[in-house]
C-alpha cells in the first residue's frame, strides 16, 4: 500500500502532522502502536495549552484524533517492526504489512525511564507504575512513593495525594525542577492541614522489596550514604523519558538518542522528517509538539508532491 506521507506515532505532533499533510493534499497514513495521544492522553490536567484554561489529556487527544480522521487521515494500530528510510520510496513494516511512502515523519515520542534497580521488572503492574493517572485509583487509602523531581513527578504527587493515605516524595537533591506554578501548588499542599506528604530529599531508590507485590522501597542518602526501607504498597516512577529511536539503527543522525532536525523538521535523510519529543530540542511541551507537527506535515506533503513530479 502506497501513500504520499506516512507518520509513525500518534501523539500531538503526529496527529498535527497528519492534519497539515492532508490539508496540503497528501494521501496520509498514521501508524500508532497503542492509543493516540501518547503521554498527553494519560495526563490528568493540562493548564498550559492555549485556548483551554484546564483540560484533561484524554479529551484533548480524542479531539485531535477526531479532527484528523474527519479530514481523511488513515490510521493503523500496529507496532512497527522495521523501517527503510534511505531509498526514494520509504518502507514501513507494521503488523506484518508493508507500507510505502514518498515521505516519512518520525514522531514516536519517548518512553518512561526506569529506576534501574533490582526487582524493577518483576514488580511492574504489581505495585510499580510509571503512570499515576492510569493506576492511582488502585492505591486508595494506601501508602505510596513518587520518585522524581520534575513537573511529571510533582504532578503525580498532586494527583495522588487526595487518593492515598500517605505519600513519600523521593528526589536525589534538595531542589525540584518543576515550573513555578506546580511548585506553588505543592507548597500550598505541604502547608495545608490535609498534608499527607513526607519529603525524602537527597535520596535515591536502590531496591524494591516484596514477594509477590511491592512491600517496600530501599533508599540511600546520597550525602550520608545511610540506607532506610520505607514500608509501602506502591511506587510511581517519574524520572524522565528516553526517545523511541532504537528501531532507526543509525539511519538518521542522533544526539544523545534524540533525532537532529533543522528548522524545517528535516533529518539528514531526504524525505524523512521528525517531530515532537523524539527530536533534539530545548522545550518539550504540547505546544512545541504541535508546532513541530505542523511544520513537518506541511514540508513532508510538499516533498511528496515534488517526488510525484
PyMOL commands that set and color helices and strands:
alter all, ss='L'
color gray80, all
select helices_A, chain A and resi 12-23+38-42+57-70+121-123+132-139+151-160+180-190+246-248+276-278+286-308
alter helices_A, ss='H'
color red, helices_A
select strands_A, chain A and resi 2-8+28-32+74-77+80-84+90-94+97-106+110-112+128-129+143-147+166-171+197-201+203-210+214-221+227-231+234-237+241-243+254-255+258-259+272-274
alter strands_A, ss='S'
color yellow, strands_A
deselect
rebuild
show_as cartoon
